[in-house]
Amino acid sequence: MVTSIVKQSSFLAGILITNPIHVRDGQSLEEFQEAMASSAYSNWEATLKTNVQAVYFTVVAFITLLGKAAEKGEGRGSVILTGSVGGLHQDKNVENLSYQSSKAYAML
């Protein structure tokens, strides 16, 4: 897809990409640790690939076209990165932790 866009475009005006842990009340630290340990590595890997790495490498792929647009001025060549409220929401559900962490990346 990137190759096709680069071939068909002389510049790219912008890209719009749409990217805390709490112990539950009454939960012991041991129960909390067990819940955290139950999060599958593969879930983290897939989530971070989609919500962090894909965003980064999409921007990298279009830097040249974004730079050409920036030369035209007026705010062109911008990267607008949005994330869901999952990056700010302090959900007590450990199962959402990889998603929340990946969305917090967009807030940096």
BELDAPE-V869953 format. One record per backbone hydrogen bond with DSSP energy under -0.5 kcal/mol. CO is the residue of the C=O (numbers start at 1). NH is the residue of the N-H. If there is no record, write none. Layout:
# BELDAPE-V869953
CO&NH, CO&NH
This chain:
# BELDAPE-V869953
1&5, 2&6, 3&7, 4&8, 5&9, 13&77, 13&78, 15&17, 15&80, 16&18, 17&82, 19&106, 24&27, 28&32, 29&33, 30&34, 31&35, 32&36, 33&37, 34&38, 36&39, 40&43, 40&44, 41&45, 42&46, 43&47, 44&48, 45&49, 46&50, 47&51, 48&52, 48&53, 49&54, 52&56, 53&57, 54&58, 55&59, 56&60, 57&61, 58&62, 59&62, 60&63, 62&66, 63&67, 64&68, 65&12, 65&69, 66&70, 67&71, 69&72, 70&73, 73&76, 75&78, 78&15, 78&80, 79&81, 80&17, 80&82, 84&87, 85&88, 85&89, 89&91, 92&94, 93&96, 94&97, 96&100, 97&101, 98&102, 99&103, 100&104, 101&105, 103&106, 104&107, 105&108
